[in-house]
Amino acid sequence: MPRLRLTALVFATALLAGCDMIGGALGIESPERVAAARDADGRAIGGACRHAARAIEDCYSLNKKADKAAVFAGWRDMNDYMRENKIEPVAPQLTTQVAAAKPSADADAPAADEADPKKKPAHGKADKGKS
């Protein structure tokens, strides 16, 4: 009799393992649901970026983990919607960390070299003109 119960328990467990409701209750997500959620998130991010008048490249750099194809699809859909309904973009109110960190080191490097009087010119060109 215990063997019959064990077999019934294994059979019932196998049947319930494929059930989406049990998997969702246990926190197990199906790959299809994960892909659909990532696509929906990317489309929402793209739409929000377009509504905020951000370029698609800025949107990509601000949301590196988002799927680029989904972000572009959302951006394009919002662009079409805004054109059809003559909706003006809303300028973002917050400054981004990317824009604050954007000043390149190349632009600062020559200014730092010119400001330092201790540095000598390369190959002594300045000394030849003074002699």
N, C-alpha and C positions, 0 to 999 in steps of 0.2 A: 504493500500500500504506500509506503513512503516513496518508493520509486515512481509510482504513478503521480504523486503530488509534485515531485521534483520535475518530472517531465512536463506536467501541466504548467508549472511555474516558468520553466524555460521557454515553453511555447508562448505563453502569455507575454512574457518579457520581449520575445522576438517580435510579436505583433505590435506591441506598444512602442518599440524602439523606432519604428518608421512613422509614427504619428507626429504631425507638425505641432499639435497642441502640447504634447508631452515634451517635445524638444524645446519649444518656446518657453515652457514653464521652467525647464531646467537651465535655461540660458544658452542652449545650443542653437546657433543660427545656421540656416541652410546657406550654401554659397549663392544661390539665386537671390535670397533676401538681402544678403550683404552687398551683392553687386547692384541690386536695385536701390538700396539705401545710399551707396556711394554715388550712383548716377544722379539721384534726386538731390543729394547735398551739393554736388558739383554744379548742377543746373541752378540751384538756388543761389549759390555763390556767384555764378556768372551773371545772373539776372540782377542781383544786388549791386555788383560792380558796375554794370551798364547804367543802372538807375542812378548811381552815385557819380556818373561821368568819369569813371576810371577807364584807362586804356586796358585792353586785354592783357598786354604784357605786364602791366602793374598788378593786375588781378592774379596772374600766374605767380608773380614773385611774392605776393602777400599770402598766397594760399598754396604753398609748395606741396602739401600732402593731398590736395584735391586732384581728381582725375581731369587732365587738361581738356580732353575731348568733351566731357560733360560740362566743364566750365565754359568752353567756347559755345556749346549748344545753348546753354542758358543765356549767355551774353547776347548771342545772335537772336534768340527768341524775344528777349526783352527789347533789343534794338528795333526789331520789326514792330512789336507792340507799341513802343513809344512813338515810332514814326506814324503808324496808322492812326493813333489817337492823339497825336500832337502834344505829347507829354514832354515837358522840359526836364532835363536832368537836375537832380538835387545835389548841390556841392557838398562834399563831406565836411563835417564840422571838426573832426579830430585830425590831428596830424599823425602820420604814420611813422613807425620806427624805421622803416626802410628809407623814407625820405630824409629822416634826421641823420641816418648813418650813411647816406649816399655820397657826401663830399669825398671825392677820390683822394687817395694819398698822392697820386701823380701831380695834382694841382697844388698840393701843399709842399711838396718836396722842393721845387725850384725856389719858392719863396723862402724856405728855410735856409737853403744854400746861400742865397744872396744876402740874407740878414746876418750870417755868421762871418765876421771880418777875419777870423783866424784861419779860415779855409783858404788855401792857395789855389789859384787857377790851374787848370790842367796843362801840363807840358810847359809851364813857365812863359806863356805867350805875353802876359802882361809885363813881365820883367824885361823882355826884349825891346819893347817900345820905349821904356824909360831910360835906357842907357845911352 
